[in-house]
Amino acid sequence: MRKIVVLTFVTLDGVMQAPGGPEEDTAGDFAYGGWLVPHFDEFIGNEMGEQMGQPFDLLLGRKTFELFASYWPHEESPINDATKYIPSHTLTRHEWEKSVFLSGDIVGDIQKLKAGDGPDIQVHGSSDLIQTLLQHDLVDELWLKIFPVTIGQGKRLFGEGTIPAGFNLLKCEASPSGVIIASYARAGELKTGTVA
């Protein structure tokens, strides 16, 4: 059984849209692209290197795939070695090696991927796809980088697809620039109670 692991940069108020640059994702007239740049340091770079230093495949939304495909094939990166699975009703092939397109029953296809053999599957970006994964309880771990900024608008990590769920903290540390790096594993039902 393979795990699906969501790696994402997120603000204190839960926004994950366009962390890397102003033109990355302007949907909804989003004007704050590049919000992670002032806080990205060697510490975070090393953490990303560690997380991407193990074998993995990728599950990417179509827009994230197109963004990645415009850059990563020309760089040295483990992303190029990963098999990339892309749910899409518009794309069926691409010259970027190891790109596999899923169409039809997307949730069923992802469930089959999880049940199959191979390395764990990382999800980068792909805010709309993450909502589908959360809605169908397909996320096994969240590897978050929480940046010390608020934006107040934009695509959120926990949006329309979020279901009540419990998680266990696997790791937590802070970078010199104040970014919290926290990893969580899915841990059953949401538990509630009363404060005595």
C-alpha positions as CSV (number, residue, x, y, z in Angstrom):
1,M,0.0,0.0,0.0
2,R,1.4,3.4,-1.0
3,K,0.9,6.6,1.0
4,I,-0.3,9.8,-0.5
5,V,1.7,12.7,1.1
6,V,0.7,16.3,0.6
7,L,3.7,18.6,0.7
8,T,2.7,22.3,0.7
9,F,3.7,25.8,1.6
10,V,0.9,27.5,3.5
11,T,0.3,30.8,5.3
12,L,-0.9,31.1,8.9
13,D,-4.4,31.7,7.6
14,G,-4.3,28.6,5.4
15,V,-3.6,30.1,2.0
16,M,-1.5,27.9,-0.4
17,Q,-2.0,29.9,-3.6
18,A,1.1,31.0,-5.6
19,P,3.8,30.8,-2.9
20,G,6.6,31.0,-5.4
21,G,6.0,34.0,-7.6
22,P,3.5,36.7,-8.8
23,E,2.6,34.9,-12.0
24,E,2.3,31.4,-10.6
25,D,-1.4,31.4,-10.0
26,T,-3.4,34.7,-10.4
27,A,-6.9,33.0,-10.3
28,G,-9.4,35.2,-8.5
29,D,-7.2,38.3,-9.1
30,F,-4.8,36.9,-6.5
31,A,-2.1,39.7,-6.1
32,Y,0.2,38.2,-3.4
33,G,2.1,35.6,-5.4
34,G,5.6,35.0,-4.1
35,W,4.8,35.3,-0.4
36,L,7.2,32.6,0.6
37,V,10.3,34.1,-1.0
38,P,11.3,36.5,1.8
39,H,11.3,33.6,4.3
40,F,12.8,30.8,2.2
41,D,16.2,29.9,3.6
42,E,18.8,27.2,3.5
43,F,17.0,25.4,6.4
44,I,13.8,25.1,4.4
45,G,15.8,24.1,1.3
46,N,17.5,21.3,3.2
47,E,14.2,20.1,4.5
48,M,12.8,20.0,1.0
49,G,15.9,18.2,-0.2
50,E,15.5,15.6,2.5
51,Q,11.8,15.1,1.8
52,M,12.4,14.7,-2.0
53,G,15.6,12.7,-1.5
54,Q,13.7,9.4,-1.1
55,P,12.0,7.6,-4.0
56,F,8.6,9.0,-4.8
57,D,6.0,9.4,-7.5
58,L,4.0,12.5,-8.0
59,L,0.2,13.2,-8.2
60,L,-0.3,16.6,-9.7
61,G,-3.3,18.7,-10.8
62,R,-3.3,19.7,-14.4
63,K,-2.4,23.4,-13.7
64,T,0.5,22.4,-11.4
65,F,1.7,19.8,-13.9
66,E,1.8,22.4,-16.7
67,L,3.7,24.8,-14.4
68,F,6.2,22.1,-13.4
69,A,6.5,20.9,-17.0
70,S,7.6,24.4,-18.1
71,Y,10.5,24.3,-15.7
72,W,11.6,21.0,-14.2
73,P,12.5,19.0,-17.4
74,H,15.3,21.5,-18.0
75,E,16.8,21.1,-14.4
76,E,18.5,18.4,-12.5
77,S,15.9,17.2,-10.0
78,P,14.4,14.0,-8.6
79,I,11.1,15.3,-9.9
80,N,12.2,14.2,-13.4
81,D,12.8,10.6,-12.2
82,A,9.3,10.4,-10.6
83,T,6.4,9.0,-12.4
84,K,3.9,11.9,-12.7
85,Y,0.2,11.0,-12.5
86,I,-2.1,13.8,-13.7
87,P,-5.9,13.7,-13.5
88,S,-7.1,15.6,-16.6
89,H,-10.0,15.6,-19.0
90,T,-8.1,17.8,-21.4
91,L,-4.5,16.5,-21.5
92,T,-3.8,13.0,-22.7
93,R,-0.1,13.1,-23.4
94,H,3.0,15.2,-22.9
95,E,6.7,15.1,-23.9
96,W,7.8,15.2,-20.2
97,E,9.0,11.7,-19.6
98,K,7.1,9.5,-17.1
99,S,3.8,11.5,-17.4
100,V,0.7,9.3,-17.0
101,F,-2.7,10.9,-17.5
102,L,-5.8,9.8,-15.6
103,S,-9.3,10.3,-16.9
104,G,-12.8,9.0,-16.1
105,D,-13.1,7.8,-12.5
106,I,-10.4,9.9,-11.0
107,V,-11.0,8.9,-7.4
108,G,-11.1,5.2,-8.4
109,D,-7.9,5.6,-10.3
110,I,-6.2,7.2,-7.3
111,Q,-7.4,4.5,-5.0
112,K,-5.9,1.9,-7.4
113,L,-2.6,3.8,-7.4
114,K,-2.5,3.7,-3.6
115,A,-3.3,0.0,-3.5
116,G,-0.5,-0.8,-6.0
117,D,3.2,-1.3,-5.7
118,G,5.7,1.5,-5.9
119,P,7.1,4.4,-3.8
120,D,4.9,6.8,-1.9
121,I,3.1,9.4,-3.9
122,Q,3.7,13.1,-3.2
123,V,1.3,15.9,-4.0
124,H,2.8,19.4,-4.6
125,G,0.6,22.4,-5.2
126,S,-2.6,21.2,-6.8
127,S,-5.1,22.9,-4.5
128,D,-8.2,21.7,-6.4
129,L,-6.9,18.1,-6.5
130,I,-6.1,18.3,-2.7
131,Q,-9.8,19.1,-2.0
132,T,-10.8,15.9,-3.9
133,L,-8.2,13.9,-2.0
134,L,-9.4,15.3,1.4
135,Q,-13.1,14.8,0.6
136,H,-12.4,11.1,-0.2
137,D,-10.0,10.6,2.8
138,L,-7.1,9.7,0.5
139,V,-4.4,11.8,2.3
140,D,-2.2,9.8,4.5
141,E,0.3,12.5,5.6
142,L,0.6,16.3,5.5
143,W,4.1,17.7,5.3
144,L,3.5,21.4,5.9
145,K,5.7,24.5,5.8
146,I,3.7,27.2,7.6
147,F,4.9,30.7,6.8
148,P,4.6,33.6,9.2
149,V,2.3,35.7,7.0
150,T,-1.5,36.1,6.6
151,I,-3.1,37.0,3.3
152,G,-6.9,36.8,3.9
153,Q,-7.8,35.6,0.4
154,G,-6.8,32.9,-2.0
155,K,-7.0,29.1,-2.4
156,R,-6.8,27.4,0.9
157,L,-5.3,24.1,1.9
158,F,-8.4,23.1,3.9
159,G,-11.3,24.2,1.7
160,E,-14.4,22.7,0.4
161,G,-13.2,19.1,0.4
162,T,-12.2,18.9,4.1
163,I,-13.8,16.3,6.2
164,P,-13.6,15.9,10.0
165,A,-10.4,13.9,10.7
166,G,-7.8,13.3,13.3
167,F,-4.0,13.5,12.8
168,N,-0.9,12.7,14.8
169,L,2.1,15.0,14.8
170,L,5.2,13.2,13.3
171,K,7.7,16.1,13.3
172,C,7.8,19.8,14.2
173,E,10.6,22.3,14.0
174,A,11.1,26.0,13.1
175,S,13.4,27.6,10.6
176,P,15.5,30.7,11.6
177,S,13.1,32.8,9.5
178,G,10.1,31.6,11.5
179,V,8.7,29.0,9.2
180,I,7.1,26.0,11.1
181,I,7.8,22.7,9.5
182,A,5.2,20.2,10.7
183,S,4.4,16.7,9.5
184,Y,1.1,14.9,10.4
185,A,-0.2,11.4,9.8
186,R,-3.9,10.6,9.4
187,A,-5.1,9.1,12.7
188,G,-8.7,8.0,12.5
189,E,-11.9,9.8,13.4
190,L,-12.1,13.3,14.8
191,K,-12.5,13.0,18.6
192,T,-14.5,15.5,20.6
193,G,-15.2,16.0,24.3
194,T,-16.1,18.5,27.0
195,V,-13.7,20.6,29.0
196,A,-14.1,19.7,32.7
